[in-house]
Amino acid sequence: MRDHHGHEADEHDRGLSHDLPVLARRRMIRLMAGAGLVPLVGCSAEDGSTDSACAAIPEETAGPYPGDGSNGVNVLKESGVVRGDLRRSFGDSAGGTAEGVPLTVTLTVVDADSGCATPRKGAAVYLWHCDREGRYSLYTEGVTDENYLRGVQETDERGQVTFTSVFPGCYTGRWPHLHFEVYDSLADATAATDITSTSQLAFPKGVCDTVYATEGYEASVSNLGSLSLESDSIFSDGHDRQLATMKGSVDAGYTATLTVAV
């Protein structure tokens, strides 16, 4: 099976029909948890119940374009991957720059077992996403020589990492999103080993509509129009812990923040 970019689709990213059994299992786990049969990881409320707002972030597919060595190329072992500004390719790549509405992403990694009260200082986050045209560097025709919109950072004492990027486009079949992997340490991330968590960040519709009305995002308008968070193959089973909090404007750029409990 081929994906929208013309590549052979990864077995973990073949769309809604392929993901339905997975989604069904997730819903069953949630139902069992509600019945007290499966424990949920998260904050404890005063009455001893579990606060879903503090539960661990859902595990999601890395998709067919991770660049972490699990599907071909491994950008994590390249010098220069540890960086905050993701807009330009680095190293021996073509040196292109991804264009688009400015986006600053801050992820706060916290320990779920502590009730989400303890920041994960010294962890690492690998973040990647498509460009304005919906292309993934290293994989999509036309940008296979680029490695922009990919980078790793170590969390600070607050458990935070901040990346400078551009707002991603919306391509056929997927709600606008970012991919990320959390590692226990920077050494683990740059060795591409022992992933702690793999998940995705979703963008609110209102911000997407505003951004996609600007030049360069024309194809995203129709693609977004055929989608919703509820119909997306990843976020349809719940997105409350993956939906970014957004501030800003097209002219000033946007900030996206998300707490990631692992």
N, C-alpha and C positions, 0 to 999 in steps of 0.2 A: 504494500500500500504506500502511496506517495502523499506527502503533506502539501500544504499550500505553497511551499517554496520549491516544489519539484523534487525534494529529497525523499528517500525512503523513510517512512515514519518510524520512529522508535516505538517499540511495543508498549511503552508506558505513556505515549502521547498520541493516541490514534482517535481522539475525539470522543463524543458523548456515548456512542454505541459501545465503544470498547471500555469506557469508564463506568458504565452503569452498574456492573457487578460490584466494582469497588465502592461506588457511592451507596449501593444497597447495604453492603457490609458496614459502612460507616454509620448509616442510619440505624441499623440493628444494634450496633455497639452503643449508640446514644440512648436508644430505647431501653437497653439492658442496664445502662448506667442509671437512668431515671428510676428503674425498678430496684436499684441497689445491688445489682448483680455484677456490675463492673465498676471498679473505682475510677473516678476522674482525678487527674492531677490538677491542683489549683489552690487558690487561697481558701482559707477556712473562715467562714462568717462567724459572728458571735454566737449563733445558735448551733454551731458545729457543722452546718451544711457546707457544701462546696459552692464557691462563687465562680460561676462560669466565666466571668470577666477575667479571672486570673488563671484559667486553665491553660495548659500548654498549647502552643500554636499548632494547628493541624499540620500533619505531614502531607506534602504534596509531591507530585512528580517533578523532577528537574527538567523534563522535556527532552527533546532530541538535540538541543543545542547548548549543553552545559559548559563545554570547554574545560571540564575538570578531569579529562582522561577517561571518563566512563563511556564516551562515545567519540572516539577519535582523538583529536587534538587536546593537549593539556596546557592551557595558558597559565595555570597556577604555579608551574615550575619555571616560568620565564622571569628574568630580572626586570623589574619595573612594574610588576603586577600589584605590588603593595603601594597603593596611592589613593588619594581622595578625589581627584578630578578625573572622571572617566571619559571625558568628551573626545579626547584625542588618542589615536593608536600610539603604541610605544614599542621600543625595541626595533627589531628588523622588519616590522610590518610596514605597510604602505605609507603610513603617516597621515592618514585622513582624519578629518574631524567631523563628528556627528553634529548636525544642525538641528535646531528646534527650540521650543520655548524652554527657558532655563528651569531646572528642577533641582532642588536640594533635598536629599533624603537622609533622615536621621532615624536609625533603628536603635532602640534601647533593649539590650539583652538582659533578661533577669532569670533568676533561678526559680523554676516552678515549684520545686519541693520546699522552698522557703516561704511559700505563699506569695511568690512574686515580689518579695520585699528586698531581696538581696541582688544587687547588680552583679553581672558576670564580668568582672574586671579581668582583662588579659585573655578573653576569648577572641575569636576572629570571625569576620563575616565576609563571605565572597558574594558580591552582588553583580547581576548581569541582566540585560534586557535588550529588546529590539530597538532599532532606531526609528526615526520619524516615518520612514517608508515601510516599516514592519519587517526589516531585514535584521538577521542576527549575524554579527561579525564572526569570522572564521568558518561559517557554514553556508550562508546564502550567496548565490551567484551575484557577482559584482562587488562583494565585500569579503570574499574569502581571504584576502591578503590583509585585512584589517583586524584589529583586536580591540577596537573602541567599545565603550559601554560595558566594560568588565574591569573589576578591581577588587582588591582585598584590603581590609583595615582591621587593626587590633582595637578592641574595646577599651575605653578609658575607665577611670575610677567610678564613673556613673553607669558603666556598662554600655556606653554609646559609641556608635560610629556614624560619621557623616560623609556622604558622597555628593559631589557636584556632577550633575548630569543634564540630560534633556528629557522632556516629556516624551514617552514612547508613543508610537503610533498604534492603531488598532488594526490588526490583520484578520483575515477571514476565519471565523470560528472560535475566536478567543477574546474574552473581555480584556481591556487594557490592564497590564500587570507587570510586576518585576519579579524575578527569581532571586532567591538567596539561599545560601548554605551557611550554617553556623558550625564552627569548629571549636574545640576546647582551647586551642592555642594558635598563635600565628605560625608556629613551626608545623603544626598539623595541617593548616590550610595550604601553606606553600609546598608541603610534601604531598598534598591531595590525598590525605588519608584520614580515617576515623571521623567521618562527618557526624556531628551531633544531631542536627536537624536540617531538613530541607523543606522549604515552604515557598509561598508566593504572597505578594502584596497586591491588593486590588485598589483601583482608583474610583472615587465617587463619580457618578454619572454627570452631575452638573459641571464639574471641573473639566471632564472629558469633552462635553459639548462645547464649552467655551474655548478650550485649546484647539479643538479640531475645526473651529471656524476660522482659524488663521492660515496663512499661506504655508504650503508644504504638507499640510495634513489632509488634503482633499479626499484621498482614498479612505481615510479613517471614518469620514462622516457616514458613508453608506454601510461600511462594515459594522460600525457601532449600532447603526439603526436596526440591524437584524439580530442584535444580541441583548441580553440582560444578565445581571448577576445571577438571577434565578435560573437562567437557562444555560449558563456557562458550564462546561464540563468539569471544571475544577471548583468553582465557588458555589455551585447550585446546592450543595449540601450544607451550606452555612458559611458566612463570610464575616461574622461579627468580630472575630479576632484577627482578621486580615485586611480590613478596610482602613486605609490610611486616613489620618486627620490632615486636612489640607488648609493652607493659608496662602494668600498672595494674589497675583494677577498676571495676565499675559505680559504686560509691560515690565513689571518688576520681577517676574519669575515666581514660581510656586515652591512651597516647602511641604514635604510629606513626612509625617512622623508616625511611627508604629512601635508599640511595645511587643517584644518577642520573648515569650516565656518558653524556656527549654528545660 
